[in-house]
Amino acid sequence: MAARLPIRVRKFMGVFFIVILVILYALMAVGVATAALPNAPWYAHMLYFMFSGFLWVLPAMGIISWMSRE
C-alpha cells in the first residue's frame, strides 16, 4: 500500500490546483465566448457567462473532496 500524503501537503497542492483551474477555465471560457458569441445579443452573453461562471465549481468540488479526505 502506498504511503498517503499528509493533509497539509494535500491542501497545499489542492489550493495550487484550484488556482490553476480557475485561471485556465477563465481563459477557456472567454476564448469560447469570443469565438462563438461575437454577434450574439446581450442576453446570450449573460446566460453563457452565468452558466460558465458556475460550471468551474464541479471540478473544484472534486479537488476539495480529495483535499479533505483522511
LINNOR-V84755 format. One record per backbone hydrogen bond with DSSP energy under -0.5 kcal/mol. CO is the residue of the C=O (numbers start at 1). NH is the residue of the N-H. Records with the same first field share a line. If there is no record, write none. Layout:
BEGIN
CO = NH, NH
END
This chain:
BEGIN
6 = 10
7 = 11
8 = 12
9 = 13
10 = 14
11 = 15
12 = 16
13 = 17
14 = 18
15 = 19
16 = 20
17 = 21
18 = 22
19 = 23
20 = 24
21 = 25
22 = 26
23 = 27
24 = 28
25 = 29
26 = 30
27 = 31
28 = 32
29 = 33
30 = 34
31 = 35
32 = 36
33 = 37
37 = 40
41 = 44, 45
42 = 46
43 = 47
44 = 48
45 = 49
46 = 50
47 = 51
48 = 52
49 = 53
50 = 54
51 = 54, 55
52 = 56
54 = 57
55 = 58, 59
56 = 60
57 = 61
58 = 62
59 = 63
60 = 64
61 = 65
62 = 66
63 = 67
64 = 68
65 = 69
66 = 69
END
